[in-house]
């Protein structure tokens, strides 16, 4: 580690010495996600894209690399850092019933998911494997299946447990007919995340495996509840997402919001962890000139990283939903230009 | 003779290549005293010259900065108790 040493000497030769250690961070990794988990290779080609977010349900029988996704292996072997979001939310499987399957010669039966999340009034509430189900070991087969596939990938990934716990819990959750409010859901999720971490860490993992838990980062109290030091000591990264959805939103304000809460509310272990921005995006309805907004991101990230608190080390643009680049070619050109500048180089 | 004291603080602990780095050195020594000598020459008749002032420092301190990664640090300011040095990551 580099060290700068100061020596102060008086006329008689008496000295005092002081030192300060520092380290040089790697450039921030500019990253991407393409709508539908589609092949982003063509969009990334020729640009300084070094990081990628992907989403898989643990219900899906094809988690690593995913169904019909040989390109993920190629990108990973080419050094693109993968943030694999593994969700208890149920999708990607033919039915929502019981699953029976064998993993490396061991048979598992996993019951149907019994929890609902994202209970926004007036919408259909998605099913998810319940935190209680996880704690009872009912989902161990899903974890075993994921790990078995992961071992064949050929490179290590960051496993982000859940996409956004705050979005999942905002309107409470229900498991086995019992309703839990937001805070109760957070507490149950922390227990379930701990269970999953214990399960994985007790087994041989590919070199370079890291873990984080997923948050949108839009609610301060939830962010604090889901980042106790006991959990953070087992995680490698902090994570949140950043979207501009109002003409008044600046890059600095959007990336800084959750960081400021973290610095104010979290403990030293949490704050020692670097940050993955699994998703960031600019909503074209309110900010028609997406390219101009994207151009302000490099200096914003550089400024935040020069300040006290955890460093942002990956930022993955979410070219889908709120972040959909319109027109795509203009947005992609702006992303390429941004990722060609400090702090991305 | 008292020994000097020194502290060193950087403006961050992790730097991105190309970042400006600032090092603040705070230093002192109980013996270090700035003083002013005022000289007046008086002859046998009692005629005095105008006073002449000379400044000096008793037990002055020298500050040296070294970096084990070979980085060069340049002094930006120094007021006798706080010195700021700059480098580039």
Interface residues (C-beta under 8 A of the other chain):
Chain A: X2 X3 X4 X5 X6 X7 X8 X9 X10 X11 X12 X14 X15 X16 X17 X18 X19 X20 X21 X22 X23 X24 X25 X27 X28 X302 X305 X306 X308 X311 X342 X343
Chain B: X1 X2 X3 X4 X5 X6 X7 X8 X9 X10 X11 X12 X13 X14 X15 X16 X17 X18 X19 X21 X23 X25 X27 X29 X31 X32 X59 X60 X61 X62 X63 X64 X65 X66 X67 X68 X69 X71 X73 X87 X89
